[in-house]
Amino acid sequence: MTTSAASQLSFDELGTPLRDTTFVVFDLETTGGSAAEDAITEIGAVKVRGGRVLGTFATLVDPERGIPPQVVALTGITQLMVTGAPRLTAVLPAFLEFAAGSVLVAHNSGFDVGFLKAACERHGYRWPRPTVLCTVKLARRVLSRDEAPSCRLSALAELFRVDTAPNHRALTDARATVEVLHHLLERVGPVGVHSLEELLAYLPEVTPEQRRKRELAAHLPSAPGVYLFRGPNEEVLYVGTASDLRKRVRQYFTASEGRRRLREMVALAVRVDGVVCAHALEAEVRELRLLTAHKPAYNRRSRNQGGWWWLALTDEPFPRLSLVRVPRAGAIGPFRSRRLAEAAQQALLDAVPLRACSQRIPARNPRGTPCALHELDRCRAPCAGRQSAADYAPAVDALRSLVDGADTAPLRVAADRLAELSGTQRFEDAAAHRDRLAGLVRSLDRGQRLAGLAALPELVAARPDGSGGWEFAVVRHGRLASAGVARRGVPPMPVVDALVASAETVLPGPGPLHGAPPEEASVILRWLDRPGTRLVRCDRPWTSPAHAAGSWRAWVERAEAGRDQYRITGH
């Protein structure tokens, strides 16, 4: 078998030789086959480069649920073995750090990577989008059907007579996969595959049309930034970010890009534009702004930053909570979907005795008829004149104090209700109430922290760039106004002064976020929260109320971990 010159990468594109590529070969054991519903019970990984083992990673994981008998019979991992093992919240960041910068390898990688992606989403980690190599796909490309009728790991281990026999335990299977990988890599050398890029391009998922379009990345620099794929009518098809524009865009023309819709996008593209950025934060913010401006057909994320929901009190004698799309002062949010906003609304009604009806009630002589909520003692029927506006006002004040971070008394009321439901063994109702309350706390906490950031006229922050220099961001009212870097050896403060002098003018707008797009403010807040970030200057103190919802984060963690008994102390 030979590879034609047309499908070979140029010398400049050869990239990383396979002997210098670091692979992290890993395997997971789980409670079942669904990444959305099942949990990880064991992670095993081996880091290798050039045929040498650089390190191993192995741990059992408490799945926080029962292990089905058939899974116990298959893996030998019992409930007793995982009792007391670390939970995924502790294991996941350690594994991501172990695998950082490496090519992930797994046998049937879609299964294992699917679980890791779901875990990252569930626990608030951004999926790092590593290059992934599947030994099943590589085996099917390299081996004939006669030689390998089955590409199961046990079958390939027997075919290559590896030293480690797989046994459905994570580290053992990872070690067996390492040996299988090395045997497969020996098969691709004679057909002209010597680099990682050539290996990815050799896999069958890459169409000839994808390979022919590699020249679209030739003009891009090896710098951080944003890239835009454009179609035949100059329309923007897709927007993405990269720490290395040229390297990232090239991956779309290899098998490292396996998503069907993006292969279709590559087939339509006629040009790729690049926007060089100072650092990753600027790139992420520019990506959000470009997504909002162009709404590319092939981007699923963040195409409409205006699609947020808020909860706000109506302006009437007996105010009620209303779902709105345009926030005003005192609004609660933001919420990504109407469903999340409605869940928070119900949680607030559990905590504060506001009326749930939508009718407009006059201040004097209301003549309505009490509804079923009055019979359930959930409403004092102001519509029928049984509650005056003065008697109703404390509930409104309590809600405003909760939103402003002045008092968390309503959360204590909701927690007491949770304890009552649990005490009467109404466990399903208690679980639903707990989930609503936890979601409300998270929403209030996030909204209060974003509002605190957006209230600042100007903030300058810095992060180490990892090479002895600094990355800077000038933030005004929750928006990135300027970004830059001071490389190692460059005095940083003159750079800061220049960035502030040239920064975009940002005028505050209406609402809790002063006009800042919620997603952009969230990206900036995450960057500021990362360990190592330093405040260079802030024209007024950046503060958080002492009784903000953040004081309830520990309660949420305990409740969601199943350790809370629905009683609150210390608040």
C-alpha positions in Angstrom: 0.0 0.0 0.0 1.4 3.5 -0.9 0.2 7.0 -0.1 0.0 9.4 -3.1 1.9 12.7 -3.0 -1.4 14.6 -3.3 -2.4 13.2 0.1 0.9 13.8 1.9 1.5 16.8 4.1 4.2 19.2 3.0 7.5 19.4 4.9 6.3 22.5 6.7 3.2 20.7 7.7 4.9 17.5 9.0 4.3 18.7 12.6 5.2 16.4 15.5 7.0 13.1 14.8 5.2 10.2 16.3 8.3 9.3 18.3 8.1 12.8 20.0 4.3 12.7 20.5 3.1 12.3 24.1 0.1 9.9 24.3 -2.1 9.4 27.3 -3.8 6.0 26.8 -6.7 5.7 29.1 -9.7 3.5 30.0 -12.8 4.0 32.1 -15.0 1.6 33.9 -18.6 2.8 34.5 -21.9 1.7 35.9 -23.4 1.5 32.4 -23.3 2.6 28.9 -25.0 6.0 29.0 -22.8 9.1 29.6 -25.9 11.1 30.6 -27.3 8.6 33.1 -24.4 6.4 34.3 -21.2 7.2 36.3 -17.5 6.4 36.2 -16.2 3.9 38.7 -12.6 3.7 37.7 -10.0 5.6 35.7 -6.7 4.1 34.5 -4.2 5.9 32.2 -0.6 5.5 31.0 1.4 8.3 29.6 3.9 7.3 26.9 6.3 8.9 24.5 8.7 7.3 22.1 7.9 3.8 23.5 8.7 4.8 27.1 6.2 5.0 30.0 6.3 8.5 31.5 3.7 8.0 34.2 0.5 6.2 35.2 -2.8 7.4 36.7 -5.1 4.9 38.4 -8.0 5.3 40.9 -11.3 3.9 41.8 -14.1 6.5 41.8 -17.2 6.7 44.1 -20.1 6.8 41.5 -22.4 8.0 44.3 -25.0 5.3 43.1 -25.4 1.6 43.0 -23.4 -0.6 40.6 -25.6 -3.0 38.7 -24.9 -6.7 39.3 -24.1 -7.4 35.7 -21.5 -4.7 35.8 -20.0 -6.1 39.0 -19.8 -9.5 37.3 -18.0 -8.0 34.2 -15.5 -5.7 36.0 -15.2 -7.2 39.4 -15.7 -3.7 40.9 -18.0 -4.0 43.8 -19.9 -1.4 45.9 -17.6 -2.1 48.8 -14.5 -1.3 46.7 -15.8 2.2 45.7 -17.1 3.1 49.1 -14.7 5.7 50.5 -13.0 6.2 47.1 -12.6 9.8 45.9 -15.5 11.3 44.1 -15.4 12.5 40.5 -15.2 16.1 41.6 -11.8 15.4 43.1 -10.6 12.9 40.4 -11.6 14.8 37.3 -9.3 17.8 37.6 -6.4 15.6 38.6 -6.9 13.5 35.4 -7.3 16.5 33.2 -4.0 17.9 34.6 -2.3 14.5 34.0 -3.5 14.4 30.4 -3.0 18.1 29.6 -1.1 18.7 26.3 -1.2 15.1 25.3 -3.0 13.1 22.6 -5.8 11.1 24.3 -5.9 7.5 23.1 -8.7 5.0 24.0 -10.1 1.8 22.5 -13.5 2.8 21.2 -12.7 6.4 22.2 -16.2 7.7 21.6 -17.5 5.9 24.7 -14.7 7.0 27.1 -14.4 10.6 25.7 -18.2 10.9 25.9 -18.1 10.1 29.7 -15.3 12.6 30.2 -17.1 15.4 28.3 -20.3 14.7 30.2 -18.4 14.8 33.5 -16.7 18.2 32.5 -20.1 19.7 31.7 -21.7 18.3 34.9 -18.9 19.6 37.2 -18.2 23.0 35.5 -15.0 22.2 33.7 -14.4 23.3 30.1 -13.6 20.4 27.9 -10.0 21.1 26.7 -10.7 19.6 23.2 -7.6 17.4 23.0 -6.6 15.5 19.9 -8.2 12.0 20.3 -7.0 8.8 18.7 -9.2 5.7 18.6 -7.3 2.4 18.4 -10.5 0.7 17.1 -10.6 3.1 14.1 -6.8 2.8 13.6 -7.0 -1.0 13.7 -9.8 -1.0 11.1 -7.7 1.2 8.9 -4.5 -0.8 9.3 -5.6 -4.4 9.5 -7.6 -6.4 7.0 -10.8 -8.3 7.9 -9.0 -11.6 7.3 -6.2 -10.7 9.7 -8.5 -9.2 12.4 -12.2 -10.3 12.0 -12.8 -8.5 15.4 -11.3 -5.3 16.6 -12.2 -5.9 20.2 -9.3 -5.1 22.6 -9.1 -8.8 23.7 -9.0 -9.9 20.1 -6.2 -7.4 19.2 -4.3 -8.3 22.3 -4.4 -11.9 21.3 -3.4 -11.1 17.7 -0.4 -9.1 18.7 0.5 -11.4 21.6 0.8 -8.5 24.1 2.2 -9.1 27.5 -0.8 -7.5 29.3 -4.1 -9.3 28.9 -7.2 -7.0 29.2 -9.5 -7.9 32.0 -12.1 -5.0 32.2 -10.1 -3.1 34.8 -9.1 0.4 33.8 -5.3 0.4 34.3 -4.8 -3.1 33.0 -6.9 -2.4 29.9 -5.0 0.9 29.4 -1.7 -1.0 29.5 -3.0 -3.5 27.0 -4.1 -0.6 24.7 -0.6 0.9 24.9 0.9 -2.3 23.5 -1.8 -2.6 20.8 -1.2 1.1 19.9 2.6 0.5 19.5 1.9 -2.5 17.2 -0.5 -0.5 15.1 2.0 2.4 14.8 4.6 0.0 13.5 2.2 -0.8 10.6 1.8 2.8 9.5 5.5 3.6 9.1 5.9 1.7 5.8 3.1 3.7 4.2 4.7 7.0 4.9 3.0 8.0 8.1 5.7 9.4 10.5 4.0 12.4 12.2 0.9 12.9 14.3 -0.6 15.0 11.6 0.0 12.4 9.0 -1.5 9.7 11.3 -4.7 11.7 11.8 -4.9 12.4 8.1 -4.4 8.7 7.3 -7.5 7.7 9.1 -10.6 7.0 6.9 -12.8 9.7 8.2 -10.9 12.4 6.2 -12.3 12.9 2.8 -10.0 13.8 -0.2 -11.9 17.1 -0.4 -10.8 17.9 3.2 -7.2 17.1 2.4 -7.2 19.3 -0.7 -8.3 22.3 1.4 -5.3 22.3 3.7 -4.0 25.4 1.9 -6.8 27.5 3.5 -4.7 27.5 6.7 -1.4 28.3 5.1 -1.6 32.1 5.7 -2.6 31.9 9.3 0.0 32.7 12.0 0.9 30.5 14.9 -0.7 32.9 17.4 -3.8 32.9 19.7 -6.9 34.3 18.2 -10.2 33.7 16.4 -10.8 32.1 13.1 -13.8 32.4 10.7 -14.6 29.9 8.0 -16.3 31.7 5.1 -18.6 30.3 2.4 -18.8 31.0 -1.3 -20.9 34.2 -0.7 -18.6 35.6 2.0 -21.0 34.3 4.7 -19.5 33.3 8.0 -20.0 29.5 8.4 -18.2 28.9 11.6 -16.3 30.8 14.3 -13.8 29.3 16.8 -10.9 30.2 19.0 -7.4 28.8 19.2 -4.2 29.2 21.1 -2.4 28.5 17.8 -4.5 29.6 14.8 -2.6 27.8 12.1 -2.4 24.5 14.0 -6.0 24.5 15.1 -7.4 25.3 11.6 -5.2 22.5 10.1 -7.0 20.0 12.3 -10.2 20.5 10.4 -8.5 18.9 7.4 -7.5 15.8 9.4 -9.3 13.0 11.2 -9.0 14.8 14.5 -12.2 16.6 13.4 -14.7 13.9 13.3 -18.0 15.8 13.6 -20.1 15.3 10.6 -21.6 18.8 10.5 -18.1 20.4 10.6 -16.9 18.1 7.8 -19.8 19.4 5.8 -18.8 23.0 6.8 -15.3 22.4 5.6 -16.6 21.2 2.2 -18.5 24.5 1.8 -15.7 26.8 3.0 -13.6 28.8 0.5 -11.6 30.9 2.9 -10.5 31.1 6.5 -9.9 34.5 8.1 -7.9 34.9 11.3 -8.1 37.6 14.0 -4.9 37.6 16.2 -5.6 38.3 19.9 -3.3 39.1 22.8 -4.4 36.1 24.8 -7.1 33.5 25.4 -9.5 35.8 27.2 -9.5 38.3 24.3 -10.0 35.5 21.8 -13.0 34.1 23.8 -14.7 37.5 24.0 -14.1 38.3 20.4 -15.6 34.9 19.5 -18.7 35.7 21.5 -19.1 39.1 19.7 -18.6 37.5 16.3 -21.1 34.8 17.0 -23.6 37.4 18.0 -22.9 39.5 14.9 -22.8 36.8 12.3 -24.9 33.9 13.8 -23.0 31.3 11.9 -25.0 28.3 10.7 -22.6 25.7 11.9 -22.1 27.1 15.5 -24.4 25.6 18.0 -23.2 27.6 21.0 -23.8 31.2 21.9 -25.4 32.2 18.6 -27.9 34.5 20.3 -26.6 36.3 23.4 -29.8 38.2 23.6 -31.8 35.1 24.4 -31.7 35.4 28.1 -34.5 35.5 30.6 -34.9 37.5 33.8 -37.3 37.7 36.7 -38.5 41.2 37.7 -41.1 42.6 40.1 -44.1 44.3 38.3 -44.8 48.0 39.0 -48.2 47.8 40.8 -49.6 48.0 44.3 -49.3 44.2 44.8 -46.1 43.4 42.8 -45.6 39.9 41.4 -42.7 38.2 39.7 -42.8 38.4 35.9 -40.6 36.7 33.3 -39.0 39.4 31.1 -36.4 39.4 28.3 -35.1 43.0 28.9 -33.8 43.4 32.4 -34.4 46.4 34.6 -32.9 47.4 38.0 -33.5 44.8 40.6 -34.1 42.0 38.1 -33.0 38.5 39.0 -31.0 36.5 36.5 -29.7 36.0 33.9 -31.2 32.6 32.9 -30.3 30.8 29.8 -33.8 29.3 29.2 -37.4 30.0 30.2 -37.5 26.7 32.0 -34.6 27.7 34.4 -36.3 31.0 35.0 -39.6 29.4 35.8 -37.9 27.0 38.3 -36.2 29.9 40.0 -39.6 31.7 40.1 -41.2 28.8 41.8 -38.3 28.6 44.3 -38.8 32.3 45.1 -42.5 31.8 45.7 -41.6 29.0 48.1 -39.4 31.4 50.0 -41.3 34.7 49.8 -45.1 35.0 50.2 -45.7 36.8 46.9 -48.8 36.2 44.9 -48.5 33.8 42.0 -51.5 35.0 40.0 -51.1 37.3 37.0 -54.2 39.5 37.4 -53.7 43.2 38.1 -55.1 44.1 41.6 -56.0 47.7 42.4 -54.8 49.3 45.6 -58.3 50.1 46.8 -61.5 48.0 46.8 -60.4 44.9 45.0 -63.4 42.7 44.3 -61.8 39.4 43.2 -62.5 35.9 44.4 -59.9 33.9 46.4 -58.3 31.1 44.4 -57.2 27.6 45.4 -53.8 29.0 46.6 -55.7 30.9 49.4 -57.3 27.7 50.5 -53.8 26.0 50.6 -52.6 29.0 52.8 -50.2 29.9 50.0 -51.7 33.4 49.4 -53.6 35.8 51.6 -55.9 36.9 48.8 -55.2 40.5 48.2 -57.4 40.2 45.1 -60.4 39.9 47.5 -59.3 42.7 49.8 -58.1 40.3 52.5 -54.6 41.7 52.5 -53.7 45.4 52.2 -50.8 46.8 50.2 -49.1 47.7 53.5 -49.4 44.1 54.7 -48.1 42.9 51.4 -45.1 45.2 51.3 -42.8 43.2 53.7 -42.8 40.3 51.2 -41.6 42.6 48.5 -39.0 44.1 50.7 -37.8 40.6 51.7 -37.3 39.7 48.0 -35.4 42.9 47.3 -33.2 42.4 50.3 -32.4 38.8 49.0 -31.6 40.0 45.5 -29.4 42.9 46.9 -27.5 40.5 49.2 -28.7 42.3 52.3 -30.6 39.4 53.9 -30.9 35.7 53.2 -33.9 35.2 55.5 -36.1 33.9 52.6 -33.6 31.1 51.9 -33.9 30.1 55.5 -37.7 29.9 55.1 -37.3 27.7 52.1 -34.8 25.5 53.9 -37.2 25.1 56.9 -39.9 24.0 54.4 -37.5 21.5 53.0 -36.8 20.1 56.5 -40.6 19.9 57.1 -41.1 17.9 53.9 -38.3 15.6 54.8 -39.5 15.1 58.3 -42.9 14.0 57.1 -41.2 11.6 54.7 -42.5 13.4 51.6 -39.1 12.6 50.0 -40.1 13.2 46.4 -41.5 16.6 47.2 -38.4 17.3 49.3 -36.1 16.4 46.5 -37.9 18.7 44.0 -37.9 21.5 46.6 -34.2 20.9 47.3 -33.3 21.1 43.6 -35.3 24.3 43.1 -33.7 25.9 46.1 -30.2 24.8 45.0 -30.8 26.2 41.5 -32.1 29.5 43.0 -29.0 29.9 45.2 -26.7 29.3 42.2 -28.7 31.8 40.1 -28.7 34.5 42.8 -25.0 33.9 43.5 -24.0 34.1 39.8 -26.2 37.2 39.3 -24.9 39.0 42.3 -21.3 38.4 41.3 -21.9 39.4 37.7 -23.7 42.6 38.9 -20.7 43.4 41.2 -18.3 43.1 38.3 -20.5 45.1 35.9 -20.9 47.9 38.4 -17.2 48.7 38.2 -16.3 51.6 35.9 -12.8 50.2 35.3 -10.8 47.2 36.5 -7.3 46.2 35.3 -6.2 42.6 36.0 -3.1 40.5 35.1 -2.3 36.9 34.8 1.1 35.2 34.3 1.6 34.0 30.7 3.6 31.0 31.8 6.8 32.3 30.2 7.8 35.1 32.7 5.5 37.7 31.2 2.0 39.0 31.9 -1.4 39.0 30.2 -3.5 42.1 30.9 -7.3 42.8 30.6 -9.0 46.2 31.0 -12.6 45.6 32.0 -15.2 48.4 32.0 -18.8 47.7 33.3 -18.4 44.0 32.6 -17.1 44.3 29.1 -13.5 43.7 27.9 -12.3 47.1 26.8 -8.7 46.3 26.0 -6.3 43.4 26.2 -2.5 43.1 25.8 0.7 41.4 27.0 4.0 42.3 28.5 6.5 39.6 27.5 9.3 38.6 29.8 11.8 41.4 30.3 9.2 44.1 29.2 8.3 46.6 32.1 4.6 45.9 32.7 3.3 49.2 34.0 3.9 51.2 30.8 2.0 48.5 28.9 -0.9 48.8 31.4 -0.9 52.6 31.0 -1.0 52.3 27.2 -3.8 49.7 27.3 -5.9 51.9 29.6 -5.4 55.0 27.4 -6.4 53.1 24.3 -9.3 51.1 25.8 -12.8 51.2 24.4 -15.1 53.7 26.1 -18.0 51.8 27.7 -21.1 53.7 28.9 -23.2 51.9 31.5 -26.6 50.8 30.4 -29.8 49.7 32.2 -30.3 46.6 34.3 -28.3 44.8 36.9 -25.4 44.2 34.4 -25.3 47.8 33.2 -25.8 46.7 29.6 -23.0 44.1 29.6 -23.8 40.9 27.7 -24.3 38.1 30.3 -22.1 35.6 28.5 -19.2 38.0 28.0 -19.4 39.1 31.7 -19.4 35.4 32.7 -16.3 34.7 30.6 -14.5 37.6 32.2 -15.5 36.7 35.7 -14.2 33.1 35.2 -10.9 34.5 34.0 -10.7 36.8 37.0 -11.5 33.9 39.4 -8.7 31.7 38.1 -5.9 31.1 40.6 -3.0 33.4 39.8 -5.0 36.4 38.5 -4.0 39.7 40.2 -5.8 43.0 40.3 -3.6 45.8 39.0 -5.9 48.6 39.7 -9.6 49.2 40.4 -11.1 52.7 40.4 -13.4 51.7 43.3 -13.5 48.7 45.7 -14.8 45.5 44.2 -17.0 44.2 47.0 -19.6 41.5 47.6 -22.5 41.8 50.2 -21.9 39.8 53.4 -25.3 38.2 53.1 -25.2 37.4 49.4 -26.3 34.0 48.1 -22.6 33.0 48.0 -22.8 32.4 51.7 -25.0 29.4 50.9 -22.7 27.7 48.4 -21.6 25.2 51.1 -25.2 24.2 51.7 -25.8 23.6 48.1 -22.7 21.4 47.8 -23.9 19.4 50.9 -27.4 19.1 49.6 -26.4 17.9 46.2 -23.9 15.4 47.6 -26.7 13.9 49.7 -25.1 14.7 53.0 -27.4 17.5 54.0 -30.3 16.8 56.4 -32.3 19.8 55.2 -31.5 21.9 58.2 -29.4 25.0 58.1 -26.9 26.2 60.8 -24.5 29.0 60.8 -26.5 31.4 58.5 
